[in-house]
């Protein structure tokens, strides 16, 4: 059994060379929001969900991006409402949010 049921990684990479990156789209702020939401719903901790920041996940042109393991489900999102939907549907109910999947 894995330590966490699901592990969520938000790309929060910030490039300084002018190339597109997830943090240009507020990824760090959205990651903080997701982490707080998961805690609020009591989904965090051992055997549950862990939300982490990641460096470049190398899908910048599809960004901002996040990935949920162990399902290896990649998502893009625009705002907090998209993240709310991913938390509710995928992390809480185990259903992939097809409209945000990449």
Residue, then its C-alpha position, 0 to 999 in steps of 0.5 A: x500500500x502506498x503512503x498516500x492514496x493520491x499524490x497531486x503535483x502542481x507544476x510551479x516552475x518559473x522560467x526567467x528566459x521569457x518562455x511559457x511556464x505554469x507559474x506565469x498562470x498563477x500556479x503557485x497560488x492555485x496550488x496553495x488554494x488546492x492544498x488548503x481545500x484538501x485540508x478543509x475537506x479532511x482529505x489530507x494526511x497519511x493514507x489520503x491525499x498529498x498536494x505538492x509543488x513540482x518543478x517543470x513537468x515539461x508540458x508548459x504549452x498545455x499549462x498550467x498543469x497538474x498530475x494526480x498519481x497513482x492514476x497518472x491523470x494530467x490536468x490543466x486548469x484556469x481558475x479555482x473553480x476548475x481546481x474545486x471540480x478536480x478536488x470534488x470529482x477526482x480526489x473525493x469521488x475517484x472520477x476523472x474530470x474529462x473536460x480538464x484532462x490533457 
